[in-house]
Each structure stands twice: as C-alpha cells, then as structure tokens.
Amino acid sequence: MPALVIGDGLRITQVLSNLISNAIKFTHEGSVSLDIKLKEKLDDKRAVVSFCVSDTGIGINEAQLKKLFTPFTQADTSTTRKYGGTGLGLTISKKIIEAMGGVLIAKSQEGVGSTFSFELEFEVASWEKLDFDKTKYKETEELPNFGGIIALLVEDNLINQEVASMMLKRVAIEVDIANNGQEAVEKYFENPSRYDLILMDLQMPLMSGYKAAKIIRERDKDIPIVALTAAAMIEDKQKAIDAGMNDHLGKPIDMSELYKTVAKFCNADLKIKEANTALRKIDEILDMEDLERLFSSKELINKFLKNFAQELTSTFKDIGTFISQNDNGAKLLLHTLKGLSGNLRANKLYEVCKSIDAKYVSNQEIAESDIEKLRSTIKSTQERLEEIILDERSDIPFQKLDYKELKKLLYDAKQTISKSNMLEFEEVDCLFMNLNTIVDMNELAEWKKYIEELEYDKALEIMNRWKL
C-alpha cells in the first residue's frame, strides 16, 4: 500500500464515516470492520485502492437490497422506528463514489450482516509534491537516513497509522501496514525475509499484538519486534517481553526515541539533533508547534487534524456514555483515543484519557466526575480544532450575504439535499458563516456535523426549522 496517494480525502472520509456509522447503528451485537488495501498497482504513478466496511448486523434480504440506495428506503418501517433512518447518506455516498470513478457495491444477508465496498484509482504521491516548510525543520541537518530498511507497522487506527508512517517515511524507511495482529501474521508469512523490523500495537481487534508476536516469534527468533503501547505499567511492558517482543515504544510516539530504536535494532547510523523544548510554551490543548516540528507539512497536519475532528464527532461521540454503562468496548475505545490524542499532541485530552485508563488497569471505579471531565475535554479539543480549521480558511474571502441572498442560498441548499445531491463545501461554509448570528449556534454546529457525516436527512430536519 503506498504511504501517500492523491485524492479527495475529505469526501472519502465522509463516505467511510457514513458507512461505518450505519454499520454500527444496525449492529447490536457482533463486529464492524474497515478494510483498506492496495488492489492493484497500475504503474509507478497510479494505484487502485479497495475500501470495505463489513458488519455482522441485522442485514437485509435481496429484494430490499435493490431499493437500498433510494432515499429514505430501509428494510421495513419497524427498522426505521428502532434504528432511525439511513436516509440520504447512502444515496449521496453512492453519488460521491461514482463521481470519483468508482462503484459502491452493497452485499447483505438478512440476519447475517452487510458489506459495502468500492474501489478507486489514485495518483501515487511523491514527497516532493507535499508542501514542506523548510524553515520549520531542516531535514538534511536533523534527520537520519535509514534507506534500505523495511518496517511492518501494525496498528488498527487509521490516523495513528498515518502519523507513524510519516515519521518512518521521512527517514527513508519503507513501510508496510497491517490493520491488526491477524494481518500482521499473514503479511509476515507471505515474505518473512522482507522485513527488518516490526512495530506492533498491542490492543487490536481480531488478534492482539501479544498473540501476533508469539506466532511470529515461533517462526523467527531474530526479527526485532517493538511494542507500540500507551500502557505505562511495568506489567504491560513485561507482558510484551514475555510475548517475544524485544522492546517497547510509548504512545504518543516520540520521534527521537523511534529513530533511536530503529538504529538500535537495525544497526543503522543515527545522527539526529535533539529539539530544544526547555523554554517553549506548550499549548495544553493542542501543541501545534510540536506537530509542525514532527511533520513540517501544513498540508499533512491539516489533514490529520480534520480527520481527528471528524473522529471526535463520530467514533468517540458517545464514549462517555459507553464508559458509564460499563460497555465491553469502552476500554478499547478509550485506549484508542488515548493513543490518537497523544500522537496528535492533544495534550490535555491525552492526560485525561491516561488517568481513566489507569483506573481501568488497576480495577478502580471510574467516577462520574472522570467521565464529565473527559466529555468537557473532548469538547474543548473540538473547539480548538475548529478554530485551527477555520483559521486555515481565513485567507478565503468571506462572502457576506444580504437577507434575500441568504434566504435563496438556504432554499437552494434544501432543494439540493432533498434531491439526494451533494452540497459543495463552499456552500456549507458560506451558510455557516452567515447563519452564525441568526440561528442557535449549537443547532448550527449540529447541522454542520450532520452535513460532514452525510446525515443529510437529519440536516434537512434542522434546516426546515430555520425561519428567515
């Protein structure tokens, strides 16, 4: 899988978010999985990537499947009452994928589950095309060159995959990615001599990093396996060693420590200048300066932060409720959020997650005050992300509309949505900026979230309440 491809990342994220949201909605028990992999490398500059969202939910029969992409159509009315409508999201997702040259395919069996998949062709990106700010980070002076080293990165979270992959790619390490322990074992056994190093997350679905390491270690006594763990307990580190791993790296990943570890196990030269942070004032919510030091590319940072903001409003939206209800998946979800917030230098959120995670580990009761602190910190992090994202757009001229123009734009937007067509990002931004002094801000923010998640039916309900 190429480390970077050029495409409409925001639209693809919208589609995947909608498909995953629907899958979770219709899966009361069982699992939901996302699989992204290289389908075919056409040449050095083009690749076909496949995307697949699968669930073991309620499923639908063949006759109903044919009507699935019709707006507001579901298996039956009882499903709508129980789960809420899938509405326009699937219809619009289908149009988005078709506009990018793909086909959204749905397969389902009632009572067994569903699979939604599509394939898209991308241009393979080169690092030269990215917008690196050379004044922020002089790579030739401060970064080692580990050319020739191939690493297998095992990580289930997409953003964490990208963060770690970027760090490795910047020092010329070739990276293969496995989404869980099972994939790691399969990739390794396909070509055992390919890899110089395995970086292994520990808490993953399907197969944990511990089990994967044991299986690989039985075959190969020499391949270095380094645990990637947000767990700081001595027993967790010992458990990784007992599973056959050679060492561990903490999450959030420290770039210098990562490179030292690579040098240690791959017998490579290390010449890296340590960053001086002693006199630096650190933003407790989001340390943008450290992100710029790590990645140097504003394009990449903005991409990571937009995806993070989207995850906070979708994947982690109900994490507080899950924790308070002692949901089985709450611990893993919190663990994922801890690693994600740490890697993206959301410091305050990381510390709150770390505190609650420690209570899980020591079997302490998690108080309601802990959950409220988590919720409020997620909210403040979302607000900070929104500020940064809006600031990024600040150089785009703001079009102030008069009453007639705004009313017409709102009417046109409602018509567009009701016909299962997409709103352009410029239209969404223009409506948001012009309506923020007219309608309730919380409702406006909720509307924008629904638009971004392709929950157009819910967005339309809100728009119908606005009286201009």
Summary of the structure (lengths in Angstrom):
residues: 468
radius of gyration: 23.0
end to end distance: 49.6
largest distance: 72.9
contacts: 1417
relative contact order: 0.10
helix: 50%
strand: 14%
